Amino acid sequence: MDRNRQIAAIAESEEERMLLVRVCDKIERAMERETPAATAFLSQREQALVKLLLPDCRFFGGVSTAERKAAYYLPDYLTEEDYFADGPIACLRASFYEANALTHRDVLGALMGTGIRRDAVGDICLRETDCDIFVLSELERYLLDNLTEAGRQHLRLAPIPLSEARKEPQKLKELRVTVSSLRLDGVIAAAFHLSRGAALDAIRAGKAQINSLTCLKPDRAVEVGDELALRGCGKGKILREDGETRKGRIALTVGIYC
């Protein structure tokens, strides 16, 4: 199957199809020419789709725990450390005075209010009185001049090296469940406290994801390490399999993101 047919088969909208075409064209051109290249920031779903199309493609978002990442290609003569030290991703630290006065939405809204594209912004790592904002390097100077406030807070912006950026790992609440098998519908039902029928309906309605990709197959097998998401219920990860219970059911430890 050629690339365009592959993309058409997995894209859920024309906008998504066009994005995948652009990303693949850019990365494949870089591979052919043996030159470095990076895209704008991609969502976790977009990364998963690109990975299906370009299995050797790599991703980076400024820190290892980033959710939004750019796809990139580097020739053998260039290391990731050298490329990103002064490369396509920059980090701005925005400080404000009143503790816990801003939300993620406040900061993102302020960024969009400057007129930049959503894919120019990576993760926003919010803390009590400051936050680290990952952006495309080409917009660093523009944002330093134009991003002056968010919500009702005045912002003081300064560029920082990526090595100084901070993102706290997302907290997981561990939950021990038992299932009859590792079918998606059974695990979803147990992890999110649903009936098997409700889980089945949600999956068939396209509300369930495995590793950021929508799955419509209730009988799809899941495994340790998979991230599961159910629209309206949350997101979790299968942390480990704990053997069988006395009744022959499979014991699992699932982490639910807080």
N, C-alpha and C positions, 0 to 999 in steps of 0.2 A: 504494500500500500504506500502511495507516495505521501509526502509530507502534508499537502493540502487536504487530502482525504482523511489522514489521521487526525488533523486538527478539527475538521468538520465533524468527525465522529465523536469527539469528546467535549467540544465546546457547547455550552448551554445557551449561548446568546451570540448575536452577531458582534457585539462589543468584545466579548471574550475571545471569539474567533480571531478578530483583528489583532487583539493584543498578543495572542499566541503566535500569529504570523510574524508580527514585528520582532518579538523576542527571539524566535527561532532564526529568522533572517539575520539578525544582528550577531548572535552567537555563532552560527554556522559560518558566516562571512569571516569572523575573527579566527575561527579554527582553520579555515582555508588559507588565510593570509599569515597565520602565526603572529597575530598582534593581539594585545590585551583589549578586552571590551567588557563593559558592564551595562546592565539595563537599569531602568528605574526600579523602585521598590515594588515587590510583588506580595500579594496576600498569600496566606498559607495554601489556600486552594490553588492559586495560580502557580505557586512553586511546585505543587504536587503534579499539576498537569504538564508543566515544562519538564519535570523529571521523567515523566512517561515518554515524552517526545525526544528528549536529549538526556539519556541516562548518565552521561559523563559530565553534565553541567554541574557546577558548584554554586553555592549561595552564601551570601554574607550580608549581615544587616548592621554592622558596627560593633556588636558584641555577640558572643557565641549563643546567648540565650534569646536573641532577637526573634520576633515572630514575623515581622515584615522584612524581607531580604531582597537584595538585588541578585539576579543571575549573572554569573561572570565566567569568562574564560581567560586563562593565562597561558602563554607559551612556556616551555620548559626553562627558559633562561630567566624567568621572573618569578619571585616568590610572592606569596600572598601578603606577607608582612611588608615587603618593599612597596607593593602596588597600593595597598590600602593606607600606608603611612601618610601619603600625600595624594590620595587617589580620589575616586568618585564619590565617596561618602564622607560627610563632615558631621561633627557633633557640636551643638550649641547648648550651653548651660544657661537656663533662664532662671534667675533668682527673683523672689518676691517677698514681701515683708510679713504678711499675715499668714500664720500657720494654717495649713489645710484649707486655704481659701479657694483653691482652684481644683477643678475636675479635669479628667482627660478630655471631655467634650469642650470645656472652656478653651483649653490650649489648642486643640485641633480646630475649633471654630475660629480662633484668632489667626492661625496659620492660613486657613482657607480665605479668611478676610483680606489677606494681603494679595490675593489673586493667583497664588501658585496652584499647581495641580495636586490632586491627592496622592498620585504615585511619586511625587517628589519628596514625600515625607515617610520616614520609616517609623520605628517605635518611638513613643513618647513615655519616658520613664519618670513618673511623677512621684515626688516625695513631699515632706511637710512644707518646706520653704524654697524648693527649687525643683527643676526637672531637666533631664537631658533629652534633647530632641535630635534625632538623626535625620539628616536631610541630604539631598544631592549637593555636592560641593559647589556646583555652578551657581547655587542660590544662596550660598553662605553670606556673601557681602550684602546682597539685597535684603535678606532677613535681618541682618544686624542693623540695617538702616531703617527698616520698616515695621518690624515686629516689636512694638513698644508696650503693648498691654494685652491682657487676657482677662475676661470677666471684668472685674473692677480693680484689678491689680496692675500696678505698673511693673513692667519687666525690665530687669537688667540682664542683657545678653552678653555672653563672651564665648568665643570658640575655645574648645578644649581638645586635646589629642584623644583619639579613640581609646588609647590605653587607659585613660582616666575616666572614661564613661562608666556609669554604674546602672545596672538593672538587676533589681532583686529577683531571685527566682520565684515564680508563682507558687503559692502555697497549695498543697494537696491535703485533703482530708481523707484518710484511709478508711475504707469500708470493706468489711469481709462479707462476701455473698456466696451462695451456692447455686449452681445451675445444673441442669440435666445434661447439657452439652455446650460446646463453645459456639453455638449458632448466634448470629448477631441479635435476633429478636429476643432470645432468652437472656443474653448478657445485658442488653439495653434495658429490658424490663427490671432485672435485678438491680442494676446500678442506679437507675433513676426512679425506683419505687413505682413501677407501672404494672398493670396487668399485662399478660402476654398478648392479649387481643389489642390493647391500646398501643403497645410497642409495635405490633405487626402493622396496624393502621398507619402509624407515624412513619415507619420505614417505607411503606408503599406510597405515601404521600410525598416522599422525597425530603423528609426532615432529618434523616440520619446521615452521618458522615463517619467514614473510617479514614483516619490520617488525612483529613481535610477534603476527601473526595466523597461525593454523594454516593450512597449505596442503596439500591432499590431491592436487593435480594435478602429477604429475611433469613434465609438459610446459609448465608455467607459465613464461613468460619473465621473467627477472630483469634488472635494469639497474644501472648505476653508482649508488651511494648506498644501495642496498637493504641492510638488515641481515638476515642469515640465521642461524638458530639450529637446532641439531639436538640433541634431548634425548640426554644421555649423551656428547656429543662436544664441545659448546662453542658459541660464538657468534662470528660474524665479520661483516665488512662489505666489500662490493665497492667498492674505492677508485678504480680507474680501469681503462679498457680500453686496452690497449697495442698495438692493431693486430693484423695477421695474421702468423702464422709462415710460413716457406717452404712448409710443407705445407698451408697454408690453414686452420689452426686459429686460434681467437681467443685472444690472450694477455690475461690479466687479472692485476691486482695485487689480492690479497685481504688484508685486515687481520684477523688472528685475535686476539680479546681475550685478554690474558694474565691 
